[in-house]
Amino acid sequence: MKLQVAIDRVDIPRAVEIIRQVAGTADVIEVGTSLTKEFGVRALGPLIEAADGTAVLGDIKTCDEGKYEFDLGFDCGFAYLTVMGSSSLGTLEVCYASAETHDGVMMIDLLECDEDRIEKISGFENAVYCLHTSIDSGATADPVGQVRAFKAKYPQIRRIAIAGGIKKDQLAGLAAEGVEITIMGSAITKADDIAAACAECKGLCG
């Protein structure tokens, strides 16, 4: 299972410091929505450079203008970009086409998507579908159970990520469920020793 480390609500110099401590251990480094909104995608090149070859995700949460935003993000060096599952099917289709063209990955954020909506958008074979509990709603209560139920309901979706207050003692269970990417933020980025926390969590990912 891949470990994605999310970096949010810091300035660019601090983001660079964090990235240098997790690059090479984390599988994916997430430049969070707060950074993309505050500084703009084109200003984030130093973060991609600091990752030193580790894949970087831009959590741009596209909901319209999909081709423009995804082409821009991939051209700036991001390997993964996010689109909201609540977006129009047309937006999802052009984002997916952009990801395929750029040899990148579209991650679909399923925040507040109901079962009917997920069923309707479940056909993007190479996309990663992210089960996401809002930070405003608190931590995911039972992420392992959530993944198990999701897989049973949508067997056609083969690439799954999960985010929302994931704790290190949940990682082994998530790996056993076949989750592709588990996303962790402050549990790592606010630790006293960020590099050690990242290494410990990565070791629990199997």
C-alpha positions as CSV (number, residue, x, y, z in Angstrom):
1,M,0.0,0.0,0.0
2,K,1.3,3.5,-0.9
3,L,1.6,6.2,1.7
4,Q,0.5,9.7,0.7
5,V,1.6,12.6,3.0
6,A,-0.6,15.6,2.7
7,I,0.8,19.1,3.4
8,D,-1.6,21.9,4.1
9,R,-1.9,25.3,5.7
10,V,1.8,26.3,5.7
11,D,3.8,28.6,3.6
12,I,6.1,27.5,0.7
13,P,9.4,27.5,2.7
14,R,7.8,25.3,5.4
15,A,6.3,23.0,2.8
16,V,9.7,22.6,1.3
17,E,11.1,21.7,4.7
18,I,8.4,19.0,5.3
19,I,8.8,17.6,1.8
20,R,12.6,17.2,2.2
21,Q,11.9,15.1,5.4
22,V,9.4,12.7,3.8
23,A,10.7,12.5,0.2
24,G,12.0,9.1,-0.7
25,T,10.0,7.5,2.2
26,A,6.4,8.6,1.3
27,D,5.2,7.2,-2.1
28,V,3.2,10.3,-2.9
29,I,3.5,13.8,-1.5
30,E,0.3,15.9,-1.6
31,V,0.4,19.6,-2.1
32,G,-2.9,20.4,-0.4
33,T,-5.8,22.5,-1.5
34,S,-4.9,25.3,0.8
35,L,-1.5,25.7,-0.9
36,T,-2.8,25.5,-4.4
37,K,-5.4,28.2,-3.5
38,E,-3.1,30.5,-1.6
39,F,-0.1,30.4,-3.9
40,G,-1.4,29.1,-7.3
41,V,-0.3,26.1,-9.2
42,R,2.4,27.8,-11.2
43,A,4.1,29.0,-8.0
44,L,4.5,25.5,-6.6
45,G,7.5,24.4,-8.7
46,P,9.9,24.5,-5.7
47,L,7.7,21.9,-3.9
48,I,7.9,19.5,-6.8
49,E,11.7,20.1,-7.0
50,A,12.1,19.4,-3.3
51,A,10.3,16.1,-3.8
52,D,13.4,15.0,-5.8
53,G,11.6,12.4,-7.8
54,T,8.9,11.3,-5.4
55,A,5.5,11.6,-7.1
56,V,3.6,14.8,-6.2
57,L,-0.2,15.2,-6.1
58,G,-1.8,18.5,-6.6
59,D,-5.1,18.6,-4.6
60,I,-6.7,21.1,-6.9
61,K,-10.3,19.7,-6.4
62,T,-11.3,20.6,-9.9
63,C,-15.1,20.9,-10.4
64,D,-15.2,22.7,-13.8
65,E,-12.7,23.9,-16.5
66,G,-11.3,20.3,-16.2
67,K,-9.1,20.2,-19.3
68,Y,-7.5,23.6,-18.6
69,E,-6.8,22.8,-14.9
70,F,-5.6,19.3,-15.5
71,D,-3.4,20.2,-18.5
72,L,-1.9,23.0,-16.4
73,G,-1.3,20.8,-13.4
74,F,0.4,18.1,-15.4
75,D,2.4,20.6,-17.4
76,C,3.7,22.0,-14.1
77,G,5.0,18.6,-13.0
78,F,2.3,17.0,-10.9
79,A,1.9,13.3,-11.2
80,Y,-1.6,13.1,-9.7
81,L,-4.4,15.7,-9.7
82,T,-7.8,15.6,-8.0
83,V,-11.3,16.2,-9.4
84,M,-14.5,16.2,-7.4
85,G,-16.8,13.3,-8.0
86,S,-19.7,15.7,-7.8
87,S,-18.5,17.4,-11.0
88,S,-20.3,16.9,-14.3
89,L,-19.6,13.8,-16.2
90,G,-18.2,16.0,-18.9
91,T,-15.7,17.4,-16.5
92,L,-14.6,14.0,-15.3
93,E,-14.2,12.8,-18.9
94,V,-12.0,15.6,-20.0
95,C,-9.9,15.3,-16.8
96,Y,-9.5,11.6,-17.4
97,A,-8.5,12.2,-21.0
98,S,-5.9,14.8,-19.8
99,A,-4.5,12.3,-17.3
100,E,-4.2,9.6,-19.9
101,T,-2.5,12.0,-22.4
102,H,0.0,13.2,-19.8
103,D,0.7,9.7,-18.3
104,G,-0.7,11.1,-15.1
105,V,-3.3,9.9,-12.6
106,M,-6.8,11.3,-12.0
107,M,-7.9,10.9,-8.4
108,I,-11.6,11.3,-7.9
109,D,-12.5,12.8,-4.5
110,L,-15.8,11.2,-3.4
111,L,-16.5,13.7,-0.7
112,E,-20.3,13.8,-0.2
113,C,-21.0,11.6,-3.2
114,D,-24.0,9.3,-2.6
115,E,-24.2,5.7,-3.8
116,D,-26.1,6.6,-7.0
117,R,-23.5,9.1,-7.9
118,I,-20.6,6.8,-7.3
119,E,-22.2,4.1,-9.5
120,K,-22.6,6.6,-12.3
121,I,-19.0,7.7,-12.3
122,S,-17.4,4.3,-11.6
123,G,-16.2,3.6,-15.1
124,F,-12.9,5.4,-15.2
125,E,-10.6,2.3,-15.2
126,N,-7.3,4.0,-14.4
127,A,-8.6,6.6,-12.0
128,V,-8.1,6.3,-8.2
129,Y,-11.3,6.8,-6.2
130,C,-10.7,8.5,-2.9
131,L,-13.0,7.8,0.1
132,H,-12.8,11.1,1.9
133,T,-14.2,12.3,5.2
134,S,-14.2,16.1,5.4
135,I,-11.8,17.7,7.9
136,D,-14.8,19.7,9.1
137,S,-16.6,16.4,9.9
138,G,-13.8,14.8,11.9
139,A,-11.9,11.6,11.5
140,T,-13.2,8.6,9.6
141,A,-14.8,6.4,12.2
142,D,-14.1,3.0,10.7
143,P,-11.9,3.3,7.6
144,V,-11.4,-0.5,7.3
145,G,-15.1,-1.2,7.4
146,Q,-15.7,1.7,5.0
147,V,-13.3,0.3,2.5
148,R,-14.7,-3.3,2.8
149,A,-18.3,-2.1,2.2
150,F,-17.2,0.1,-0.7
151,K,-15.4,-2.8,-2.4
152,A,-18.4,-5.0,-2.0
153,K,-20.7,-2.4,-3.5
154,Y,-18.5,-1.3,-6.3
155,P,-16.3,-4.3,-7.4
156,Q,-15.6,-2.6,-10.7
157,I,-13.5,0.0,-9.0
158,R,-10.1,-1.4,-8.5
159,R,-8.0,1.6,-7.4
160,I,-9.0,3.0,-4.0
161,A,-7.5,5.7,-1.7
162,I,-8.8,6.8,1.7
163,A,-8.3,10.0,3.6
164,G,-9.7,11.6,6.7
165,G,-8.0,11.4,10.1
166,I,-6.3,8.0,9.4
167,K,-4.4,6.7,12.4
168,K,-1.3,4.5,12.2
169,D,-2.9,1.6,14.0
170,Q,-5.4,1.4,11.1
171,L,-2.8,1.1,8.3
172,A,-2.3,-2.7,8.5
173,G,-6.0,-3.2,8.2
174,L,-6.3,-0.9,5.2
175,A,-3.4,-2.6,3.5
176,A,-5.1,-6.0,4.1
177,E,-8.2,-4.6,2.3
178,G,-6.2,-3.8,-0.8
179,V,-6.3,-0.1,-0.5
180,E,-3.9,1.4,-3.0
181,I,-3.2,4.7,-1.3
182,T,-3.7,5.8,2.3
183,I,-3.5,9.6,2.9
184,M,-2.2,11.0,6.2
185,G,-1.6,14.6,7.1
186,S,-1.0,16.1,10.5
187,A,-0.3,12.7,12.1
188,I,3.0,13.0,10.2
189,T,3.5,16.7,9.3
190,K,2.9,17.9,12.9
191,A,5.0,15.2,14.6
192,D,8.1,16.2,16.5
193,D,10.2,14.1,14.2
194,I,8.5,14.2,10.8
195,A,10.9,11.9,9.1
196,A,10.6,9.2,11.8
197,A,6.8,9.4,11.8
198,C,6.7,9.0,8.1
199,A,9.1,6.0,8.2
200,E,7.0,4.4,10.9
201,C,3.8,4.8,9.0
202,K,5.3,3.6,5.8
203,G,6.6,0.5,7.5
204,L,3.0,-0.3,8.7
205,C,1.7,0.0,5.1
206,G,3.0,-3.5,4.2
